[in-house]
Amino acid sequence: MRRGWVVAGAVLAVVGALLAYLPLSSTTSASTTVGPGEEIVFTVSSPLGVYGTQLDGFHPYIEVTVTWNGGAPTLIEVFPCGADAACANASARAPVAVGYAPNGSTSFAAQSGVYYAVITSGHGLGASQVTVQDLGPLAGGLPGMLLYLFGLLVFVAGWLRADPGAPAPVEEPEPPLGEPPPNLEGGP
């Protein structure tokens, strides 16, 4: 076993697993000004196709944050619309995220390819600046998964490979058939 390879492989595997799973970068971000009762329709698309879907065991959802800034208390509701890009009758469904304040943010777990509607209801006449941002692993976690697999390969190679500085094991020759084994205790 080569300890350096084992340690390097373990470190690469741990770093790769973290990069594959942890949210690090925004893949999309949009900001717009809306008045009371207006809606913003958006969808989150995966950079790898599978990321953010039920097929991806690591990332079945993508973290989405809706941030708003208005002059008066504003009710922000986010509704799922499924495959309906127009989000007709969006408010008839149950909201996935709700927030109420002059400014603030709310987060929810979105799926790739699903449309969502953000509907604002302000108690004043002012408009609100609304920003929608999704957060996920870098490039959908693919670089992390590749680094994880490489780390596992290095770990296994280090574990299976013999240390070149260690002496080779000495094997005792088998005595020929019919001869008694040698006396190893040194007695007569």
C-alpha positions as CSV (number, residue, x, y, z in Angstrom):
1,M,0.0,0.0,0.0
2,R,1.3,3.5,-0.9
3,R,0.0,5.8,1.8
4,G,0.5,8.9,-0.3
5,W,-1.7,7.6,-3.0
6,V,-4.3,6.4,-0.5
7,V,-4.4,9.8,1.2
8,A,-4.5,11.8,-2.1
9,G,-7.2,9.6,-3.4
10,A,-9.3,10.0,-0.3
11,V,-8.9,13.8,-0.4
12,L,-9.8,14.0,-4.1
13,A,-12.9,11.8,-3.5
14,V,-14.1,13.9,-0.6
15,V,-13.6,17.2,-2.5
16,G,-15.2,15.7,-5.6
17,A,-18.3,14.6,-3.6
18,L,-18.7,18.0,-2.1
19,L,-18.4,19.7,-5.5
20,A,-20.9,17.3,-6.9
21,Y,-23.5,18.0,-4.2
22,L,-23.1,21.4,-2.6
23,P,-24.8,24.5,-4.2
24,L,-22.0,26.7,-5.4
25,S,-23.1,28.7,-8.5
26,S,-26.1,30.4,-10.0
27,T,-27.0,28.9,-13.3
28,T,-29.7,31.5,-14.0
29,S,-30.6,34.8,-12.5
30,A,-33.3,37.2,-13.6
31,S,-34.4,40.5,-12.1
32,T,-37.4,42.6,-13.1
33,T,-39.8,45.3,-11.7
34,V,-43.4,44.3,-11.2
35,G,-46.4,46.1,-9.9
36,P,-49.1,44.7,-7.5
37,G,-50.9,41.7,-9.0
38,E,-48.4,41.2,-11.8
39,E,-46.7,37.9,-12.3
40,I,-43.3,36.6,-13.4
41,V,-43.2,33.2,-15.1
42,F,-39.9,31.3,-15.2
43,T,-38.4,27.9,-15.5
44,V,-35.2,26.4,-14.3
45,S,-33.3,24.4,-16.9
46,S,-30.6,22.0,-16.0
47,P,-27.1,22.3,-17.6
48,L,-26.9,18.5,-17.9
49,G,-30.5,17.6,-18.7
50,V,-30.9,15.1,-15.8
51,Y,-29.7,17.5,-13.0
52,G,-32.7,18.8,-11.0
53,T,-35.1,15.9,-12.1
54,Q,-36.3,12.9,-10.2
55,L,-33.8,10.8,-12.3
56,D,-30.9,12.5,-10.5
57,G,-30.4,10.7,-7.2
58,F,-28.0,13.4,-5.9
59,H,-30.0,16.5,-7.0
60,P,-33.7,15.8,-7.5
61,Y,-34.4,19.5,-6.9
62,I,-32.7,22.9,-7.6
63,E,-32.7,25.5,-4.9
64,V,-34.4,28.7,-6.1
65,T,-34.4,32.0,-4.2
66,V,-36.9,34.8,-4.9
67,T,-35.8,38.1,-3.5
68,W,-37.9,41.3,-3.6
69,N,-37.5,44.9,-2.6
70,G,-40.4,47.3,-2.5
71,G,-41.6,50.4,-0.7
72,A,-44.6,48.8,1.0
73,P,-45.3,45.4,2.5
74,T,-45.6,43.0,-0.4
75,L,-47.0,39.5,-0.5
76,I,-44.9,37.2,-2.8
77,E,-46.3,33.8,-3.7
78,V,-44.6,31.2,-6.0
79,F,-46.9,28.7,-7.7
80,P,-45.9,25.6,-9.7
81,C,-47.4,25.5,-13.3
82,G,-46.1,22.1,-14.5
83,A,-45.5,22.2,-18.3
84,D,-47.9,25.2,-18.8
85,A,-45.6,28.0,-20.0
86,A,-48.4,30.5,-19.8
87,C,-49.1,29.6,-16.1
88,A,-52.8,30.0,-16.7
89,N,-54.7,29.8,-13.4
90,A,-51.5,29.5,-11.4
91,S,-53.0,30.9,-8.2
92,A,-55.5,28.1,-8.2
93,R,-52.7,25.8,-7.0
94,A,-51.1,25.7,-3.6
95,P,-48.0,27.9,-3.4
96,V,-44.6,26.4,-3.0
97,A,-43.1,29.5,-1.3
98,V,-44.7,32.6,0.4
99,G,-43.1,35.8,1.8
100,Y,-44.6,39.0,3.2
101,A,-42.5,42.1,3.9
102,P,-41.4,45.3,2.3
103,N,-38.3,43.4,1.2
104,G,-37.0,39.9,1.8
105,S,-36.4,36.6,0.2
106,T,-38.0,33.1,0.2
107,S,-36.6,29.8,-1.1
108,F,-38.0,26.6,-2.5
109,A,-37.0,23.4,-4.2
110,A,-37.7,23.6,-7.9
111,Q,-37.6,20.9,-10.6
112,S,-35.8,21.3,-13.9
113,G,-38.2,22.0,-16.8
114,V,-41.2,22.9,-14.6
115,Y,-42.7,26.4,-15.0
116,Y,-43.3,28.6,-11.9
117,A,-45.2,31.9,-11.5
118,V,-44.2,34.5,-9.0
119,I,-47.3,36.7,-8.1
120,T,-47.0,39.9,-6.1
121,S,-49.8,41.5,-4.1
122,G,-48.7,44.9,-2.7
123,H,-50.7,47.0,-0.2
124,G,-49.2,50.2,-1.6
125,L,-49.1,51.6,-5.1
126,G,-45.4,51.1,-5.6
127,A,-43.6,48.4,-7.6
128,S,-41.3,45.8,-6.4
129,Q,-37.9,44.7,-7.7
130,V,-38.1,40.9,-7.9
131,T,-35.0,38.7,-8.5
132,V,-35.2,35.0,-9.2
133,Q,-32.0,33.1,-8.7
134,D,-31.3,29.3,-8.7
135,L,-28.3,27.8,-6.9
136,G,-26.7,24.5,-7.8
137,P,-23.4,22.7,-8.0
138,L,-20.9,23.9,-10.6
139,A,-22.0,22.6,-14.1
140,G,-24.7,20.5,-12.5
141,G,-22.1,18.6,-10.3
142,L,-20.4,16.9,-13.3
143,P,-16.9,18.2,-12.5
144,G,-17.3,17.0,-8.9
145,M,-18.5,13.6,-10.0
146,L,-15.5,13.2,-12.3
147,L,-13.1,14.3,-9.5
148,Y,-14.8,11.9,-7.1
149,L,-14.4,9.0,-9.5
150,F,-10.7,9.9,-10.2
151,G,-10.1,10.1,-6.4
152,L,-11.6,6.6,-6.0
153,L,-9.3,5.2,-8.7
154,V,-6.2,6.8,-7.1
155,F,-7.3,5.5,-3.7
156,V,-7.8,1.9,-4.9
157,A,-4.5,2.0,-6.9
158,G,-2.7,3.2,-3.8
159,W,-4.3,0.5,-1.7
160,L,-3.5,-2.3,-4.1
161,R,-0.1,-1.2,-5.1
162,A,2.9,-2.6,-3.1
163,D,5.3,-0.2,-1.5
164,P,8.6,-0.3,-3.6
165,G,10.7,0.4,-0.5
166,A,9.4,-2.7,1.4
167,P,11.5,-5.9,1.2
168,A,9.9,-8.7,-0.7
169,P,8.6,-11.5,1.5
170,V,10.9,-14.5,1.9
171,E,9.4,-17.8,1.2
172,E,10.7,-20.9,2.8
173,P,11.3,-23.8,0.3
174,E,9.1,-26.8,0.8
175,P,11.1,-29.9,2.0
176,P,11.2,-32.7,-0.6
177,L,8.8,-35.5,0.0
178,G,10.1,-38.2,2.3
179,E,12.5,-36.0,4.3
180,P,11.6,-34.8,7.7
181,P,11.2,-31.1,8.1
182,P,14.2,-29.2,9.4
183,N,14.5,-28.6,13.2
184,L,13.9,-25.0,13.7
185,E,14.4,-24.9,17.4
186,G,18.1,-25.5,17.2
187,G,18.1,-28.7,19.4
188,P,19.6,-32.1,18.5
